[in-house]
């Protein structure tokens, strides 16, 4: 966390960056950051769109969902973030969105191929899919099942629902979301042209995994998304608090 930046600042920037990456779904979808003091996680209050989030629209939640700081109701699916942070000490930030390309691609039931650099962080050898439910992850048990399915991976698809990504920090988790959406979108596009029939070799994928998506590269991409959000959205708009997933 940069000097002078609060967890609420980080969460607000993460949501706006996701919106800049084209992952908004009205008031649904959310990112979370592990509380540096160990009290739980910071995420957005329910009822606001990704592009509308300011630090004033961020809440601190305990592991069991109690609102410890901030105003507004919590999202029902906070269990996604809480479970991943319980299961993965290496995870400092998490993302759950309903990006349309990921939903469409997951419905095909075909392997994710390395048609571009974007797919590389998720191939082991295929992207993980959580099939325990396509409904809201609205219980601790479902959150834990999702975390178990993801294991040590960078994220997963949830057929019929969306995707989840993780990272040691906000930049990585958000960029993983952006990359997974792009990988799915590119393969959908190739499918529309009758393919794909060509993709990177296993050796190339292994080399890219070592050398391509470094922390510096991910941070550069994330900073671009934050700048894009600042240009596109300016100050977050006013909205109305409602309950949502």
Protein Blocks (a to p, Z undefined) as FASTA:
>chain_A
ZZhiafklmmmmmmmmmmmnopaghjgccdddddfklnapadddehiafklpcfklcccd
dfkopafbdcddddfklmmmmmmmmmmmmbmbdcddfbfklmmmmmnopacddfbfklmm
mgcfbccddfkbccdcfbfklmmmmmmmnmmafbdcdehibccdddfbfklmmmmmmmmm
mmmmmmmmmmmnopafbdcdfklmmmmmmmmmgfklmmmmmmmmmmmmmmmnmpaddddd
dddZZ
